[in-house]
Amino acid sequence: MYTTERRRVSLRQSKRKDPVRVSAGSFWQDALALELSACNGSGKQLVSPRSRTVAYIVNGDASLPQTDENLSQKCLKEACADAHATLKTISFDRISVGTTDILDCFYNADVAVVEMSDSFCQPSLFYHLAVREGFSMTNNIILYGFKPESDLQAVKEQCGSYTFIPYLVSPQGKVFACDATMMSGIQELMQPSIQLEPILTPLVERLVHLLNSVHIQSSEYFRETVRHEIRLARERFSGNALREELV
């Protein structure tokens, strides 16, 4: 009886010395933890378990498909499809009204994209981008349609830390991302017989690269905190006081 009991104790001790090894996370799967992990042990990039959201403010008339802005919007749609991101379009008129649901949609999107080609819209768009940045939502992209009279360097300086992407539409109707430093002689290349692909990057490719490399603010608690602070500010302030509070 005594010997049998000692054998049982010995067996239990030997099992404790050789525990079953399991990989971290085998017993639970937390979406937030997965998203905030930048890479795994092998150094490979982890894919986010939820789709990234992209909010785009539409300034122009969507019924005119051949305008530069509508062509750039088409590029953004293609880029979101390639990057498996969810695109939400918001008209400039609606965000100017400032209803809570529209502001929530824009301020809480993983990526915000705005078109700055219309100088009339620029002050309002910069204001809403500043609000996002105030809540640490730093994935903000500014698109700007190049025109011969444009001062791209001046516009770029206004954009500060935002990702600034000037673009142009070739005579063949293709949209390319460009750089302010190389635009002085670009007009000479804007000929139907000249292909710009070897010189410039298609706007779709530039956007896909950015969408695939953004850091996602994935905490639902963080998002709800942002929503709460926006609603609280709107209840307490208005006009310029609201603007100063949010920014």
C-alpha positions as CSV (number, residue, x, y, z in Angstrom):
1,M,0.0,0.0,0.0
2,Y,2.8,2.4,1.0
3,T,4.9,1.4,-2.1
4,T,1.9,1.9,-4.4
5,E,1.3,5.4,-3.0
6,R,4.9,6.4,-3.5
7,R,4.8,5.2,-7.1
8,R,1.7,7.4,-7.7
9,V,3.4,10.4,-6.2
10,S,6.5,9.8,-8.2
11,L,4.4,9.6,-11.4
12,R,2.7,12.8,-10.7
13,Q,6.0,14.6,-10.1
14,S,7.5,13.3,-13.3
15,K,4.5,14.6,-15.2
16,R,5.0,18.1,-13.6
17,K,8.7,18.1,-14.8
18,D,7.7,17.6,-18.4
19,P,4.7,20.0,-18.9
20,V,2.8,20.1,-22.1
21,R,4.1,22.9,-24.3
22,V,1.6,25.0,-26.2
23,S,2.1,28.0,-28.4
24,A,1.1,31.4,-27.1
25,G,-2.5,32.2,-27.9
26,S,-3.6,28.6,-28.4
27,F,-6.3,28.8,-25.8
28,W,-7.7,32.1,-26.9
29,Q,-7.7,34.5,-29.8
30,D,-7.9,38.2,-29.1
31,A,-8.5,40.3,-32.2
32,L,-6.9,43.4,-30.7
33,A,-3.8,41.6,-29.7
34,L,-3.4,40.2,-33.2
35,E,-3.8,43.6,-34.8
36,L,-1.3,45.4,-32.5
37,S,1.3,42.7,-33.1
38,A,3.5,44.1,-35.9
39,C,5.1,40.9,-36.8
40,N,5.5,37.3,-35.7
41,G,8.6,35.4,-34.7
42,S,9.8,34.9,-38.3
43,G,9.6,38.6,-39.0
44,K,6.7,38.3,-41.4
45,Q,4.0,41.0,-41.4
46,L,0.8,39.8,-39.8
47,V,-2.5,40.5,-41.6
48,S,-5.1,42.4,-39.7
49,P,-8.1,40.3,-38.8
50,R,-10.5,43.1,-39.6
51,S,-10.8,45.2,-42.8
52,R,-9.3,48.6,-42.7
53,T,-11.7,51.5,-43.2
54,V,-11.0,54.4,-45.5
55,A,-13.1,57.6,-45.4
56,Y,-12.9,59.8,-48.6
57,I,-14.5,63.2,-48.8
58,V,-16.0,63.8,-52.3
59,N,-15.9,67.5,-53.5
60,G,-17.0,67.2,-57.1
61,D,-20.0,66.0,-59.1
62,A,-19.9,62.2,-59.4
63,S,-22.1,62.5,-62.6
64,L,-19.1,63.9,-64.5
65,P,-16.9,60.8,-64.8
66,Q,-14.0,62.4,-66.7
67,T,-13.1,65.1,-64.2
68,D,-9.6,64.7,-62.6
69,E,-11.1,64.3,-59.2
70,N,-13.5,61.6,-60.3
71,L,-10.6,59.7,-61.9
72,S,-8.6,59.9,-58.7
73,Q,-11.6,58.6,-56.8
74,K,-11.8,55.7,-59.2
75,C,-8.1,55.0,-58.4
76,L,-8.9,55.1,-54.7
77,K,-11.7,52.6,-55.2
78,E,-9.4,50.2,-57.1
79,A,-6.7,50.6,-54.4
80,C,-9.1,49.8,-51.6
81,A,-10.2,46.7,-53.5
82,D,-6.6,45.6,-54.0
83,A,-5.7,46.3,-50.3
84,H,-9.0,44.7,-49.0
85,A,-10.0,47.9,-47.3
86,T,-13.6,49.2,-46.9
87,L,-14.1,52.6,-48.6
88,K,-16.7,55.0,-47.3
89,T,-17.4,58.1,-49.3
90,I,-18.7,61.3,-47.7
91,S,-19.8,64.4,-49.6
92,F,-18.2,67.7,-48.7
93,D,-21.6,69.2,-48.1
94,R,-22.5,66.5,-45.6
95,I,-19.3,66.9,-43.5
96,S,-19.7,70.7,-43.6
97,V,-23.1,70.3,-41.9
98,G,-21.3,68.3,-39.2
99,T,-23.9,65.7,-38.1
100,T,-22.5,63.4,-35.4
101,D,-22.8,60.2,-37.5
102,I,-20.8,61.7,-40.4
103,L,-18.2,63.1,-38.1
104,D,-17.8,59.8,-36.4
105,C,-17.4,58.1,-39.7
106,F,-14.6,60.4,-40.8
107,Y,-12.8,60.9,-37.5
108,N,-12.8,57.1,-36.6
109,A,-11.7,55.8,-40.1
110,D,-8.4,54.0,-40.1
111,V,-7.4,56.2,-43.1
112,A,-8.8,59.6,-44.2
113,V,-8.3,60.7,-47.8
114,V,-9.3,64.2,-48.9
115,E,-9.1,66.0,-52.3
116,M,-7.5,69.5,-51.9
117,S,-7.6,70.6,-55.5
118,D,-10.5,73.0,-54.8
119,S,-9.1,76.0,-52.8
120,F,-12.6,76.8,-51.5
121,C,-12.8,73.5,-49.6
122,Q,-9.3,73.6,-48.2
123,P,-9.9,75.5,-44.9
124,S,-12.7,73.1,-43.9
125,L,-10.8,70.0,-44.9
126,F,-7.6,71.1,-43.0
127,Y,-9.8,71.7,-40.0
128,H,-11.3,68.2,-40.0
129,L,-7.9,66.6,-40.6
130,A,-6.6,68.6,-37.6
131,V,-9.4,67.1,-35.4
132,R,-8.4,63.6,-36.5
133,E,-4.7,64.3,-35.7
134,G,-5.8,65.6,-32.3
135,F,-7.2,62.2,-31.5
136,S,-4.0,60.5,-32.7
137,M,-5.6,59.3,-36.0
138,T,-2.5,60.0,-38.1
139,N,-3.2,58.1,-41.3
140,N,-4.2,61.1,-43.4
141,I,-3.7,61.4,-47.2
142,I,-4.1,64.5,-49.2
143,L,-4.7,64.2,-53.0
144,Y,-4.0,67.3,-55.2
145,G,-4.7,67.5,-58.9
146,F,-1.8,69.1,-60.7
147,K,-2.5,72.1,-62.9
148,P,0.1,74.2,-64.9
149,E,-0.5,77.2,-62.6
150,S,-0.3,75.2,-59.4
151,D,2.3,75.9,-56.8
152,L,2.8,72.4,-55.5
153,Q,5.6,73.3,-53.1
154,A,3.4,75.9,-51.4
155,V,0.6,73.4,-51.0
156,K,2.9,70.8,-49.8
157,E,4.2,73.1,-47.0
158,Q,0.6,73.7,-45.9
159,C,0.1,69.9,-45.6
160,G,2.6,69.6,-42.8
161,S,2.9,66.0,-41.6
162,Y,0.0,64.7,-43.8
163,T,0.9,62.4,-46.7
164,F,0.7,64.7,-49.7
165,I,0.2,63.1,-53.1
166,P,-0.1,65.4,-56.1
167,Y,-1.3,63.6,-59.2
168,L,-1.8,64.4,-62.9
169,V,-4.0,62.9,-65.7
170,S,-2.2,62.1,-68.9
171,P,-3.6,62.8,-72.4
172,Q,-4.4,59.1,-72.5
173,G,-6.7,59.5,-69.4
174,K,-4.3,57.6,-67.0
175,V,-3.7,58.9,-63.5
176,F,-0.2,59.2,-62.1
177,A,1.2,60.2,-58.7
178,C,4.0,62.8,-59.1
179,D,6.4,64.9,-57.0
180,A,6.5,68.6,-56.5
181,T,10.3,68.7,-57.3
182,M,9.9,67.2,-60.8
183,M,6.9,69.1,-62.2
184,S,8.7,72.0,-63.8
185,G,9.2,70.2,-67.1
186,I,6.3,67.8,-67.0
187,Q,4.2,69.8,-69.5
188,E,6.7,68.9,-72.2
189,L,5.9,65.2,-71.6
190,M,2.1,65.6,-71.6
191,Q,1.8,64.5,-75.2
192,P,-0.4,61.7,-76.6
193,S,2.6,60.0,-78.1
194,I,4.6,59.8,-74.9
195,Q,4.0,57.0,-72.3
196,L,4.5,58.2,-68.7
197,E,4.6,54.7,-67.1
198,P,8.5,54.5,-67.2
199,I,8.7,57.9,-65.5
200,L,5.8,58.1,-63.0
201,T,4.0,55.7,-60.6
202,P,0.3,55.0,-61.3
203,L,-1.8,56.6,-58.5
204,V,-3.4,53.2,-57.8
205,E,0.0,51.6,-57.0
206,R,0.9,54.5,-54.8
207,L,-2.3,54.2,-52.8
208,V,-2.2,50.4,-52.5
209,H,1.3,50.7,-51.0
210,L,0.1,53.3,-48.5
211,L,-3.0,51.3,-47.5
212,N,-0.9,48.1,-47.0
213,S,1.6,49.9,-44.7
214,V,-0.7,51.9,-42.4
215,H,-0.8,51.3,-38.7
216,I,-4.3,50.6,-37.6
217,Q,-5.8,52.2,-34.4
218,S,-7.7,49.0,-33.5
219,S,-8.8,49.5,-30.0
220,E,-12.6,49.7,-29.7
221,Y,-12.2,51.3,-26.4
222,F,-10.0,54.0,-28.0
223,R,-12.7,54.6,-30.7
224,E,-15.5,54.9,-28.2
225,T,-13.4,57.4,-26.2
226,V,-13.0,59.5,-29.3
227,R,-16.7,59.4,-30.1
228,H,-17.6,60.3,-26.5
229,E,-15.2,63.3,-26.5
230,I,-16.6,64.6,-29.8
231,R,-20.2,64.4,-28.6
232,L,-19.3,66.0,-25.3
233,A,-17.6,68.9,-27.0
234,R,-20.5,69.4,-29.4
235,E,-22.9,69.5,-26.4
236,R,-20.8,72.1,-24.5
237,F,-19.4,74.3,-27.3
238,S,-20.4,75.8,-30.6
239,G,-18.8,78.0,-33.4
240,N,-15.2,79.0,-32.8
241,A,-15.2,77.6,-29.3
242,L,-16.1,74.2,-30.6
243,R,-13.4,74.4,-33.3
244,E,-10.7,75.3,-30.7
245,E,-11.9,72.5,-28.4
246,L,-11.7,69.8,-31.0
247,V,-8.4,70.9,-32.5
